[in-house]
Amino acid sequence: MSDRLPGFSTLAVHAGAQPDPTTGARATPIYQTTSFVFNDADHAASLFGLQAFGNIYTRIGNPTNAVLEERVAALEGGTAALAVASGHAAQVVVLQQLLQPGDEFIAARKLYGGSINQFTHAFKSFGWNVVWADPDDTASFERAVTPRTKAIFIESIANPGGSITDIEAISTVARKASVPLIVDNTLASPYLIRPIDHGADIVVHSLTKFLGGHGNSLGGIIVDAGTFDWSTGGKYPMLSEPRPEYHGIRLQETFGNFAFAIACRVLGLRDLGPALSPFNAFLILTGIETLPLRMQKHCDNAKAIAEFLASHPAVASVSYAGLASDKYNQLARKYAPKGAGAVFTFSLKGGYDAGVSLVEKLQLFSHLANVGDTRSLVIHPASTTHSQLDDAAKIRSGAGPDVVRLSIGIEDKEDLIADLEQALSA
Ligand SMILES: *Cc1c(COP(=O)(O)O)cnc(C)c1O
């Protein structure tokens, strides 16, 4: 082998995988087993004591999932990763390592709706307090920092309007506050943006979306950048203090630049339990092999459709960072030069009724609550995902009554445009 570093597409196909050592199987097998036989009593004891790496029980780790973890860590440029059952599970497991009851974390106001709910309600019951900041105003993050702040959470490309976040500017705030920056990279995928290159300390994904990519499997993943010093000021006892569960070892001292990924596995996943099924890991791995091809097609189609909509007389406005006229176009050129993603919103001159009617008339687009499928998807947030908010809050979150959200698939763009054309003119 030459000492060339493999490119992104090569890693998407190969990282973490080898022919199966016992059978020679070339595709990664689905290790559909709950448990793994120990060599002997010493081996078992050393696995349980974290003195050796190996398989014990699928809630803690599984060889199919391990290939997925190594692959996504390689694509994101992290030191290690942990796969879990869903994107939401990834968020719980990450914050459980960082926050004690009464602590705070700062989150960008523009987030996936489910994350807004999770942070506002479920996390409150754990005593974890979210403080909101405006991703378009870096100073609002700085103002939100208090002695109880333990993390900052943003999305690289944010739901629902596809806006681009200035990751480097917010990472500077996180550095100054000595807290880790967590970036949800679901809508970009590492093909478009690698947040670690811009100062992220932890990356999370809903694998359910573009990484799996086919709308068939839920999953989530946590990537450790290996960049954060967990010993600062005793703020992160899960990582810096002796763990009674493991004979008093200190995770940072023992595992160095992948201690966070280990903490998520042995303190988070082991005890909270949201393990990813190896079958889902297999489907998501298969999806990742074509990520670069799919993502480019998603973005090229999205740009063509955004341009079509921007010039249509029934359309009031289009919010897509890939358009030269868009507010986020400068940030898109910097952070996502290959394309500005495939999820965006537009608004109709006819308001709420026109939005509902459009969604009902589309035939090729599926009306459902998901993004990042091979199929094109549509939803009217004001009457569905954001219907619990009052009108002012809907508008603030980019889901006003006239707004329609699209997730553009990988079909022929001419067919998608024809479908929009007939629905808009009907
Ligand atoms: C879907 C999504 C999530 C949650 O992921 P699940 O796999 O549905 O739990 C989190 N963040 C973003 C940006 C998402 O799109």
The ligand as an ORCA input file, in Angstrom:
! r2SCAN-3c Opt
* xyz 0 1
  C     -34.361     13.701     12.883
  C     -33.407     14.594     13.552
  C     -33.028     14.376     14.874
  C     -33.582     13.237     15.714
  O     -33.213     12.019     15.185
  P     -34.051     10.650     15.375
  O     -33.211      9.641     14.675
  O     -35.390     10.871     14.734
  O     -34.162     10.434     16.851
  C     -32.099     15.244     15.444
  N     -31.596     16.273     14.747
  C     -31.953     16.515     13.468
  C     -31.358     17.672     12.756
  C     -32.868     15.694     12.826
  O     -33.212     15.941     11.551
*
